[in-house]
Structure formats: structure tokens, C-alpha cells
Amino acid sequence: MYRKKLRDLLLQQPLSIRHIAELMEIPIRDVASDVEHLSKSLKRTEYTLKIEPAQCRKCGFRFRKNKMTKPGKCPRCQGTWIHHPLLHIDPR
């Protein structure tokens, strides 16, 4: 039931792992593993999980697309002011 609700949330709007954890009232690490499982499950459907990568607000550096959690520091400017990556489910 939880993963179905997670899928429905991500179909409606882009959300970060942290925001999902707050909405569902569960730990962030559990959300991250469930999102990975959901991503694998979506491969057999007409939907796909899109990850909008984290970005440094100070220098604009964009992190890797496959990282779902927020990095601690920017490798370019060492800043910690970073946008969370956003997850969204789109039709193929």
C-alpha cells in the first residue's frame, strides 16, 4: 500500500526524498530504499522515474542524475547551500 501511495505522490508533483519522508512520517533511509524499489518496478510499466539532480545554489554545479539524496558539500566551491534532488514519475 505504501509504495502505491508513493507512486501516486510522485505522479502528481516532483518531490525530494526529504519531503516524501516528512509527508509519510517515515525515516529518510526507508524512503530512499523504497524509491529504488519503485524505480525497478516501474521498468515493467508505461512510467519511468525521473531524477532532477541536486544543484549548488552558490555556484550552480549540478550533481550526478542517479543520486537521490542531497550531497553534503559542493565539490567545486565547498558550499553547503544545495537544492535537494527532485523525483518525479513521467509516462514514457
C-alpha positions in Angstrom: 0.0 0.0 0.0 2.8 2.4 0.9 4.6 2.1 -2.5 1.3 2.7 -4.3 0.8 5.9 -2.4 4.4 6.8 -3.1 3.8 6.3 -6.8 0.7 8.4 -6.7 2.5 11.2 -4.9 5.3 11.3 -7.5 2.9 11.2 -10.4 1.3 14.5 -9.0 4.4 16.6 -8.5 8.2 16.5 -8.1 9.3 15.8 -4.5 12.5 15.4 -2.7 13.3 12.3 -0.6 13.2 14.5 2.5 9.8 16.0 1.6 8.4 12.5 1.0 9.7 11.3 4.4 8.0 14.2 6.1 4.7 13.6 4.3 4.7 9.9 5.1 6.3 10.3 8.5 9.0 7.7 8.0 12.8 7.8 8.1 14.6 9.2 5.0 16.7 5.9 4.6 13.5 3.9 4.3 12.1 6.3 1.6 15.4 6.1 -0.4 15.3 2.2 -0.5 11.6 2.3 -1.4 12.2 4.7 -4.2 14.9 2.5 -5.6 12.5 -0.5 -5.5 9.8 1.6 -7.1 12.2 2.6 -9.9 12.8 -1.1 -10.7 9.1 -1.8 -10.6 8.3 1.0 -13.0 10.5 -0.6 -15.7 7.7 -3.1 -16.4 5.1 -0.3 -16.8 4.5 2.7 -19.0 6.0 5.0 -16.4 9.6 6.0 -15.7 11.2 7.7 -12.7 12.9 10.9 -13.5 15.5 12.5 -11.1 16.2 16.2 -11.3 19.7 16.3 -9.9 20.8 18.4 -6.9 22.3 21.7 -7.7 24.6 24.1 -5.7 22.8 27.4 -5.1 26.1 29.2 -4.8 28.0 28.2 -8.0 25.4 26.3 -10.0 27.3 23.0 -10.0 24.9 20.1 -10.9 25.4 16.7 -9.3 25.0 13.3 -10.9 21.5 12.4 -12.0 21.4 9.0 -10.3 22.0 10.4 -6.8 18.6 10.6 -5.0 19.8 12.2 -1.7 21.2 15.6 -1.1 25.0 15.8 -1.0 26.7 17.4 1.9 29.0 19.8 0.1 29.7 21.1 -3.4 32.9 19.7 -4.8 33.6 22.9 -6.8 33.0 25.7 -4.2 32.7 23.7 -1.0 29.4 25.4 -0.3 26.6 23.6 1.6 23.7 25.6 0.2 22.4 22.9 -2.1 19.0 22.2 -3.6 17.6 18.7 -2.9 17.3 16.4 -5.9 13.6 16.1 -7.1 12.0 12.9 -8.1 9.0 12.6 -10.5 7.3 9.9 -12.4 6.5 10.6 -16.1 4.9 8.5 -18.8 7.4 7.1 -21.3 
